[in-house]
Amino acid sequence: MDFQIYDISVVPLIMFLTKLAQELGLPKKFCPLVSLVLGIIIGIAYFAPNNILKGIIIGIFLAASSVGFYSGPRNVYQGCKLKCIEKNKIKRKDDNAT
């Protein structure tokens, strides 16, 4: 499989579709996961339809390139961490009320 120069346009496409999902109401913390799913789908369907494992690996790198290798997982982690903190605060308020 040979990459062509126009194949790099897939990264901005994933960025656009992820941003579109965010504008339609998807919470920001889930954007890296949407990007990962899109990347894997495009990796399998477009780049390596005959080799699923290769398509998945390419898709992971496409998704990581579109959201950033560091900021994507960090956003998911921080979003889950904030949700856990909010749940604990609600539990504490309920415990104090009784």
N, CA, C and O of each residue as an XYZ file, in Angstrom:
392
protein
N       0.834     -1.178      0.000
C       0.000      0.000      0.000
C       0.876      1.237      0.000
O       1.773      1.373      0.831
N       0.618      2.118     -0.915
C       1.371      3.360     -1.009
C       0.485      4.520     -0.592
O      -0.650      4.656     -1.047
N       1.027      5.346      0.275
C       0.309      6.553      0.671
C       0.534      7.619     -0.385
O       1.652      7.804     -0.866
N      -0.508      8.302     -0.734
C      -0.415      9.430     -1.645
C      -0.489     10.716     -0.840
O      -0.911     10.703      0.317
N      -0.090     11.802     -1.429
C      -0.089     13.077     -0.716
C      -1.495     13.493     -0.298
O      -1.656     14.143      0.735
N      -2.507     13.138     -1.066
C      -3.875     13.531     -0.720
C      -4.466     12.665      0.387
O      -5.521     12.997      0.926
N      -3.812     11.568      0.733
C      -4.299     10.731      1.830
C      -4.186     11.427      3.181
O      -4.900     11.082      4.123
N      -3.299     12.396      3.275
C      -3.141     13.117      4.541
C      -4.372     13.969      4.843
O      -4.550     14.409      5.979
N      -5.213     14.206      3.858
C      -6.430     14.992      4.084
C      -7.433     14.263      4.973
O      -8.441     14.847      5.370
N      -7.175     13.010      5.286
C      -8.059     12.255      6.162
C      -7.991     12.814      7.583
O      -9.002     12.817      8.285
N      -6.836     13.281      8.017
C      -6.693     13.823      9.375
C      -7.584     15.051      9.566
O      -8.315     15.098     10.555
N      -7.565     16.046      8.675
C      -8.507     17.159      8.848
C      -9.970     16.736      8.728
O     -10.844     17.346      9.345
N     -10.239     15.703      7.943
C     -11.612     15.193      7.840
C     -12.080     14.654      9.193
O     -13.203     14.929      9.616
N     -11.229     13.893      9.866
C     -11.574     13.375     11.194
C     -11.742     14.525     12.171
O     -12.655     14.510     12.997
N     -10.873     15.517     12.086
C     -10.987     16.694     12.962
C     -12.321     17.394     12.739
O     -12.996     17.770     13.697
N     -12.702     17.569     11.475
C     -13.953     18.236     11.140
C     -15.155     17.460     11.659
O     -16.057     18.044     12.260
N     -15.175     16.143     11.432
C     -16.312     15.339     11.869
C     -16.414     15.292     13.392
O     -17.514     15.269     13.944
N     -15.276     15.278     14.062
C     -15.280     15.299     15.525
C     -15.792     16.632     16.044
O     -16.582     16.675     16.987
N     -15.345     17.716     15.431
C     -15.819     19.049     15.829
C     -17.310     19.194     15.541
O     -18.034     19.813     16.320
N     -17.767     18.637     14.444
C     -19.184     18.669     14.107
C     -20.001     17.929     15.167
O     -21.062     18.396     15.579
N     -19.505     16.786     15.598
C     -20.195     16.038     16.655
C     -20.245     16.844     17.942
O     -21.248     16.819     18.656
N     -19.169     17.557     18.240
C     -19.134     18.398     19.443
C     -20.137     19.536     19.320
O     -20.825     19.854     20.290
N     -20.233     20.147     18.164
C     -21.176     21.242     17.954
C     -22.629     20.763     18.022
O     -23.532     21.538     18.339
N     -22.842     19.482     17.723
C     -24.189     18.919     17.784
C     -24.583     18.483     19.191
O     -25.685     17.976     19.403
N     -23.677     18.684     20.156
C     -24.030     18.409     21.550
C     -23.211     17.346     22.243
O     -23.468     17.053     23.411
N     -22.243     16.760     21.581
C     -21.395     15.760     22.219
C     -20.479     16.441     23.233
O     -19.831     17.433     22.900
N     -20.412     15.927     24.466
C     -19.501     16.521     25.448
C     -18.039     16.437     24.976
O     -17.640     15.471     24.327
N     -17.274     17.441     25.309
C     -15.893     17.539     24.839
C     -15.053     16.348     25.262
O     -14.132     15.953     24.548
N     -15.360     15.773     26.415
C     -14.548     14.663     26.898
C     -14.681     13.413     26.026
O     -13.812     12.543     26.073
N     -15.747     13.305     25.234
C     -15.932     12.144     24.377
C     -15.392     12.346     22.959
O     -15.401     11.406     22.164
N     -14.932     13.526     22.635
C     -14.427     13.792     21.288
C     -13.252     12.894     20.895
O     -13.224     12.415     19.761
N     -12.274     12.643     21.783
C     -11.202     11.724     21.386
C     -11.707     10.311     21.085
O     -11.157      9.631     20.218
N     -12.734      9.870     21.782
C     -13.275      8.539     21.505
C     -13.973      8.505     20.149
O     -13.856      7.526     19.412
N     -14.698      9.575     19.821
C     -15.335      9.669     18.500
C     -14.262      9.683     17.414
O     -14.397      9.023     16.383
N     -13.203     10.439     17.658
C     -12.097     10.500     16.714
C     -11.469      9.123     16.523
O     -11.120      8.750     15.403
N     -11.324      8.373     17.602
C     -10.748      7.031     17.517
C     -11.633      6.108     16.689
O     -11.135      5.367     15.842
N     -12.926      6.148     16.927
C     -13.853      5.298     16.162
C     -13.815      5.671     14.683
O     -13.753      4.795     13.821
N     -13.853      6.971     14.387
C     -13.784      7.418     12.991
C     -12.472      6.999     12.343
O     -12.451      6.541     11.201
N     -11.376      7.160     13.082
C     -10.067      6.780     12.557
C      -9.987      5.302     12.231
O      -9.460      4.923     11.184
N     -10.501      4.468     13.113
C     -10.466      3.024     12.869
C     -11.346      2.655     11.687
O     -10.960      1.833     10.855
N     -12.517      3.254     11.609
C     -13.403      2.968     10.470
C     -12.738      3.364      9.155
O     -12.737      2.593      8.196
N     -12.173      4.565      9.117
C     -11.509      5.028      7.892
C     -10.263      4.192      7.608
O      -9.982      3.867      6.454
N      -9.512      3.844      8.661
C      -8.311      3.030      8.478
C      -8.623      1.680      7.857
O      -7.904      1.208      6.977
N      -9.703      1.064      8.324
C     -10.070     -0.246      7.776
C     -10.692     -0.104      6.388
O     -10.319     -0.821      5.459
N     -11.638      0.818      6.251
C     -12.389      0.923      4.994
C     -11.566      1.511      3.850
O     -11.708      1.080      2.705
N     -10.712      2.485      4.144
C     -10.022      3.204      3.066
C      -8.583      2.744      2.876
O      -8.147      2.518      1.746
N      -7.845      2.604      3.965
C      -6.421      2.329      3.838
C      -6.072      0.851      3.773
O      -5.146      0.478      3.054
N      -6.779      0.003      4.497
C      -6.413     -1.412      4.523
C      -7.659     -2.299      4.586
O      -7.887     -2.964      5.597
N      -8.458     -2.319      3.532
C      -9.678     -3.133      3.579
C      -9.402     -4.638      3.631
O     -10.260     -5.406      4.067
N      -8.227     -5.063      3.197
C      -7.909     -6.491      3.180
C      -7.187     -6.955      4.440
O      -7.010     -8.156      4.644
N      -6.770     -6.019      5.282
C      -6.018     -6.361      6.489
C      -6.572     -5.539      7.651
O      -6.195     -4.381      7.831
N      -7.460     -6.133      8.432
C      -8.164     -5.397      9.489
C      -7.202     -4.892     10.563
O      -7.331     -3.755     11.016
N      -6.247     -5.712     10.972
C      -5.307     -5.286     12.002
C      -4.499     -4.066     11.550
O      -4.293     -3.125     12.317
N      -4.057     -4.097     10.324
C      -3.323     -2.955      9.775
C      -4.231     -1.725      9.721
O      -3.784     -0.618     10.020
N      -5.480     -1.904      9.348
C      -6.437     -0.798      9.316
C      -6.675     -0.204     10.689
O      -6.799      1.012     10.834
N      -6.740     -1.061     11.701
C      -6.932     -0.571     13.067
C      -5.733      0.237     13.521
O      -5.890      1.300     14.122
N      -4.545     -0.254     13.241
C      -3.327      0.467     13.641
C      -3.247      1.808     12.927
O      -2.953      2.825     13.556
N      -3.502      1.825     11.639
C      -3.497      3.084     10.890
C      -4.563      4.022     11.445
O      -4.317      5.219     11.597
N      -5.744      3.488     11.747
C      -6.833      4.291     12.296
C      -6.490      4.909     13.631
O      -6.851      6.056     13.894
N      -5.792      4.161     14.486
C      -5.375      4.704     15.781
C      -4.424      5.880     15.583
O      -4.541      6.898     16.265
N      -3.491      5.743     14.660
C      -2.557      6.841     14.406
C      -3.231      8.038     13.746
O      -2.868      9.182     14.019
N      -4.212      7.784     12.879
C      -4.964      8.889     12.290
C      -5.725      9.655     13.375
O      -5.717     10.886     13.394
N      -6.378      8.925     14.270
C      -7.134      9.557     15.349
C      -6.222     10.312     16.294
O      -6.537     11.426     16.713
N      -5.093      9.710     16.629
C      -4.149     10.375     17.530
C      -3.594     11.644     16.891
O      -3.365     12.639     17.579
N      -3.383     11.610     15.601
C      -2.905     12.804     14.904
C      -3.960     13.904     14.877
O      -3.632     15.090     14.919
N      -5.213     13.506     14.808
C      -6.265     14.512     14.696
C      -6.617     15.170     16.027
O      -7.045     16.324     16.035
N      -6.452     14.476     17.150
C      -6.777     15.085     18.444
C      -5.540     15.421     19.251
O      -5.630     16.136     20.249
N      -4.412     14.931     18.849
C      -3.182     15.169     19.593
C      -2.862     13.961     20.451
O      -3.744     13.399     21.100
N      -1.622     13.572     20.454
C      -1.209     12.383     21.193
C      -1.359     12.572     22.697
O      -1.564     11.599     23.423
N      -1.261     13.798     23.169
C      -1.317     14.051     24.602
C      -2.676     14.565     25.049
O      -3.225     14.091     26.044
N      -3.219     15.529     24.323
C      -4.430     16.204     24.793
C      -5.675     15.323     24.728
O      -6.572     15.485     25.555
N      -5.758     14.409     23.786
C      -6.940     13.558     23.676
C      -7.142     12.670     24.893
O      -8.182     12.763     25.545
N      -6.185     11.814     25.219
C      -6.358     10.984     26.425
C      -6.476     11.813     27.700
O      -7.188     11.423     28.625
N      -5.789     12.945     27.758
C      -5.868     13.811     28.939
C      -7.288     14.340     29.118
O      -7.792     14.378     30.240
N      -7.943     14.750     28.024
C      -9.307     15.271     28.121
C     -10.280     14.198     28.603
O     -11.156     14.475     29.422
N     -10.130     12.975     28.097
C     -11.003     11.891     28.536
C     -10.776     11.618     30.011
O     -11.737     11.471     30.766
N      -9.516     11.546     30.436
C      -9.187     11.273     31.840
C      -9.725     12.369     32.750
O     -10.332     12.078     33.781
N      -9.508     13.622     32.377
C      -9.977     14.729     33.214
C     -11.498     14.771     33.277
O     -12.067     15.073     34.326
N     -12.155     14.472     32.172
C     -13.617     14.454     32.169
C     -14.161     13.388     33.106
O     -15.116     13.636     33.842
N     -13.560     12.200     33.084
C     -14.000     11.125     33.986
C     -13.661     11.465     35.432
O     -14.435     11.168     36.342
N     -12.519     12.081     35.638
C     -12.107     12.466     36.994
C     -13.068     13.500     37.568
O     -13.457     13.404     38.732
N     -13.453     14.486     36.763
C     -14.389     15.504     37.229
C     -15.743     14.900     37.551
O     -16.387     15.302     38.520
N     -16.179     13.947     36.754
C     -17.470     13.299     37.005
C     -17.439     12.546     38.337
O     -18.417     12.571     39.084
N     -16.322     11.878     38.638
C     -16.193     11.156     39.917
C     -16.194     12.137     41.084
O     -16.795     11.862     42.123
N     -15.533     13.264     40.925
C     -15.498     14.273     41.985
C     -16.898     14.824     42.228
O     -17.300     15.009     43.376
N     -17.648     15.089     41.151
C     -19.009     15.603     41.295
C     -19.910     14.593     41.997
O     -20.737     14.978     42.822
N     -19.765     13.318     41.686
C     -20.561     12.292     42.349
C     -20.251     12.247     43.837
O     -21.158     12.103     44.657
N     -18.973     12.370     44.190
C     -18.582     12.351     45.598
C     -19.139     13.560     46.340
O     -19.545     13.442     47.496
N     -19.163     14.719     45.689
C     -19.720     15.914     46.322
C     -21.211     15.744     46.580
O     -21.710     16.140     47.632
N     -21.918     15.160     45.628
C     -23.356     14.941     45.793
C     -23.599     13.963     46.936
O     -24.503     14.166     47.746
N     -22.794     12.902     47.006
C     -22.944     11.936     48.089
C     -22.678     12.587     49.439
O     -23.389     12.314     50.406
N     -21.666     13.441     49.517
C     -21.333     14.105     50.768
C     -22.449     15.037     51.213
O     -22.760     15.114     52.402
N     -23.055     15.746     50.261
C     -24.163     16.646     50.597
C     -25.346     15.826     51.119
O     -26.001     16.217     52.085
N     -25.612     14.692     50.475
C     -26.711     13.827     50.936
C     -26.429     13.260     52.315
O     -27.340     13.155     53.136
N     -25.170     12.888     52.586
C     -24.811     12.343     53.898
C     -24.937     13.412     54.994
O     -25.359     13.115     56.112
N     -24.568     14.653     54.664
C     -24.645     15.740     55.628
C     -26.091     16.159     55.904
O     -26.400     16.659     56.986
N     -26.950     15.960     54.952
C     -28.347     16.379     55.084
C     -29.117     15.465     56.020
O     -30.101     15.881     56.631
N     -28.672     14.215     56.135
C     -29.402     13.267     56.984
C     -28.934     13.277     58.408
O     -29.457     12.531     59.235
